[in-house]
């Protein structure tokens, strides 16, 4: 039986991997992918808490849909900024960006 603790452990692992990626990567695209890992960890928490605390309501799933929408907008804006930086500097290394 999968319990709430299993979901929380999975979410903590994903969140930790995302934080590690944001703090250690130099490539802007890799940083954006690490942010997506963080958003997915948050979504797992929302859905797991919704399922185990108030299963009759869909609040966790609704919040997860909002997070997915915000993440999609963040990816569009982030990748367009990365594309402009690449055109200007010929690199997406964040250490070269001032």
C-alpha positions as CSV (number, residue, x, y, z in Angstrom):
1,X,0.0,0.0,0.0
2,X,1.3,3.4,-1.0
3,X,1.0,5.9,1.9
4,X,1.3,9.6,2.1
5,X,4.9,9.1,3.4
6,X,5.9,7.5,0.1
7,X,4.7,10.5,-1.8
8,X,6.4,12.9,0.5
9,X,9.7,11.0,0.2
10,X,9.4,11.1,-3.6
11,X,8.6,14.8,-3.6
12,X,11.5,15.5,-1.3
13,X,13.9,13.7,-3.6
14,X,12.6,15.5,-6.6
15,X,12.8,18.9,-4.8
16,X,16.4,18.2,-3.6
17,X,17.4,17.2,-7.1
18,X,15.9,20.4,-8.4
19,X,17.6,22.6,-5.8
20,X,20.9,20.9,-6.5
21,X,20.5,21.5,-10.2
22,X,19.6,25.2,-9.8
23,X,22.6,25.8,-7.5
24,X,25.2,23.8,-9.5
25,X,24.4,24.2,-13.2
26,X,25.9,26.9,-15.4
27,X,23.7,26.3,-18.4
28,X,20.5,28.4,-18.4
29,X,18.5,25.6,-20.0
30,X,19.6,23.1,-17.3
31,X,18.6,25.6,-14.6
32,X,15.1,25.9,-16.2
33,X,14.8,22.1,-16.2
34,X,15.8,22.0,-12.6
35,X,13.0,24.5,-11.8
36,X,10.6,22.2,-13.5
37,X,11.7,19.4,-11.2
38,X,10.9,21.7,-8.2
39,X,7.5,22.5,-9.6
40,X,6.7,18.8,-10.1
41,X,7.7,18.1,-6.5
42,X,5.2,20.7,-5.4
43,X,2.5,19.2,-7.6
44,X,3.1,15.8,-6.1
45,X,2.7,17.3,-2.6
46,X,-0.5,19.1,-3.6
47,X,-2.1,16.0,-5.0
48,X,-0.9,13.7,-2.3
49,X,-2.2,15.9,0.5
50,X,-5.5,16.4,-1.3
51,X,-5.9,12.6,-1.7
52,X,-5.1,11.7,1.9
53,X,-6.5,14.6,3.8
54,X,-9.7,15.6,1.9
55,X,-10.3,13.0,-0.7
56,X,-13.8,14.2,-1.6
57,X,-12.4,17.6,-2.7
58,X,-10.3,18.3,-5.7
59,X,-8.3,21.3,-4.3
60,X,-4.9,19.7,-4.7
61,X,-5.6,18.7,-8.3
62,X,-6.8,22.3,-9.1
63,X,-3.7,23.8,-7.5
64,X,-1.5,21.4,-9.5
65,X,-3.2,22.6,-12.7
66,X,-2.5,26.2,-11.8
67,X,1.2,25.3,-11.1
68,X,1.4,23.5,-14.5
69,X,0.0,26.6,-16.2
70,X,2.4,28.9,-14.4
71,X,5.3,26.5,-15.2
72,X,4.4,26.5,-18.9
73,X,4.3,30.3,-19.0
74,X,7.7,30.4,-17.1
75,X,9.2,28.0,-19.7
76,X,8.0,30.2,-22.6
77,X,9.4,33.4,-21.0
78,X,12.6,31.7,-19.8
79,X,13.4,30.1,-23.1
80,X,12.8,33.3,-25.0
81,X,15.2,35.1,-22.7
82,X,17.7,32.3,-23.1
83,X,17.3,32.6,-26.9
84,X,18.0,36.3,-26.8
85,X,21.0,35.8,-24.5
86,X,22.4,33.2,-26.9
87,X,22.0,35.6,-29.9
88,X,23.8,38.3,-28.1
89,X,26.6,36.3,-26.3
90,X,26.8,33.1,-28.4
91,X,26.6,31.1,-25.1
92,X,23.9,30.3,-22.5
93,X,26.5,30.0,-19.7
94,X,25.0,32.1,-16.8
95,X,28.5,33.1,-15.6
96,X,29.0,35.0,-18.9
97,X,25.8,37.0,-18.4
98,X,26.1,40.3,-16.7
